[in-house]
Amino acid sequence: MPSLDKKADEKPAIDPILLKVLDAVPFRLSMDDGIDAARQQLRDLPRLPVHPELRVEDRAIQGPAGPIAIRVYWPPTDPGDQRVPPVVVYFHGGGFVVGDLDTHDGSSRQHAVGADAVVVSVDYRLAPEHPYPAAIEDAWAATLWVADHGAEIGADTKRIAVAGDSAGANIAAVIAQRARDSGSENDNAAPPIAFQLLWYPATLWDPSLPSFSENAAAPILDVKAVATFSRWYAGEIDMSDPPPGMAPGRATNLAGLAPAYIGVAGYDPLRDDGIRYGELLAAAGVPVEVHNAETMVHGYIGYAGVVPAATAALERGLAALRTALSTGFGP
């Protein structure tokens, strides 16, 4: 497992191909021009078509504050294949403030193919209009919906994983804890989560971690943006002592959680947050793999298919997800 003790001058430089892409298509998560501009900037990023062959369907489900938009992706199947695939509930990134089903459509398609699973992507409510716990409540409602509608979407709900990137990884980690704690005797309980795939998650809300100073001005995401997004998401919550529903790494009990794969990036303020959460999970007896893509930046799975190192890092995590969900295929 990567260590927090590695010195900054020991890591390799940012991947040169990624640097060329960032130079050609500059992008930074920033609120300098306002929320609407930031949301549009993310939507306007050029994206290559990814797995256009997949069957995809938009739906609306009932949430705690009204309809929640979801998008269902089915993995490719051979004629006559009677297997029932597992299902992944996916939560997009964007600092809890930006992002939607369209901005992360490619990533959702990659997860469906890479994991050979049905993927349900969730368009949860965003801050600051809807601060914590709105996103969590929407994510939980969507997870319960998936658990109750496996036959309808052709998925094996005995094998449910949660996945997400950045803010979405935070949400996925929280949902994994909530599912564990809901209990089978609870009428509003989800089935056990089989796996959690967390891409560069925010789990501790601890800006004293070394990567926050080391990568204070990193590409894509800097500490100023982290602070802004965190403040807007927290709402009235004291950020010096956030509850586990906001900061899952601060939960007092991490035992019994689903096995996890945590992917972090060398040039990301959140790098050590993900590494530390992996250490905490391991200490609690949870099977976990942490992979540090040392030459990558925050958001690197969005560059998979363009930057070979990002592609390799994505494929590594998807292979872990696929392996974890591959048992129990049946008619």
Stockholm file with secondary structure:
# STOCKHOLM 1.0

chainA/1-331         MPSLDKKADEKPAIDPILLKVLDAVPFRLSMDDGIDAARQQLRDLPRLPVHPELRVEDRAIQGPAGPIAIRVYWPPTDPGDQRVPPVVVYFHGGGFVVGDLDTHDGSSRQHAVGADAVVVSVDYRLAPEHPYPAAIEDAWAATLWVADHGAEIGADTKRIAVAGDSAGANIAAVIAQRARDSGSENDNAAPPIAFQLLWYPATLWDPSLPSFSENAAAPILDVKAVATFSRWYAGEIDMSDPPPGMAPGRATNLAGLAPAYIGVAGYDPLRDDGIRYGELLAAAGVPVEVHNAETMVHGYIGYAGVVPAATAALERGLAALRTALSTGFGP
#=GR chainA/1-331 SS CCCTTCCGGGSCCCCHHHHHHHHHSCCBCCCTTCHHHHHHHHHTSCCCCCCTTSEEEEEEEEETTEEEEEEEEECCCCTTCCCCCCEEEEECCSTTTSCCTTTTHHHHHHHHHHHTSEEEEEECCCTTTSCTTHHHHHHHHHHHHHHHCHHHHTCCTTSEEEEEETHHHHHHHHHHHHHHHHCTTSTTCCCCEEEEEEESCCCSCCTTSHHHHHTTTCSBCCHHHHHHHHHHHHTTSCTTSCCTTTCGGGCSCCTTCCCEEEEEEEECTTHHHHHHHHHHHHHTTCCEEEEEEEEEETTGGGGTTTSHHHHHHHHHHHHHHHHHHCTTCCC
#=GC SS_cons         CCCTTCCGGGSCCCCHHHHHHHHHSCCBCCCTTCHHHHHHHHHTSCCCCCCTTSEEEEEEEEETTEEEEEEEEECCCCTTCCCCCCEEEEECCSTTTSCCTTTTHHHHHHHHHHHTSEEEEEECCCTTTSCTTHHHHHHHHHHHHHHHCHHHHTCCTTSEEEEEETHHHHHHHHHHHHHHHHCTTSTTCCCCEEEEEEESCCCSCCTTSHHHHHTTTCSBCCHHHHHHHHHHHHTTSCTTSCCTTTCGGGCSCCTTCCCEEEEEEEECTTHHHHHHHHHHHHHTTCCEEEEEEEEEETTGGGGTTTSHHHHHHHHHHHHHHHHHHCTTCCC
//
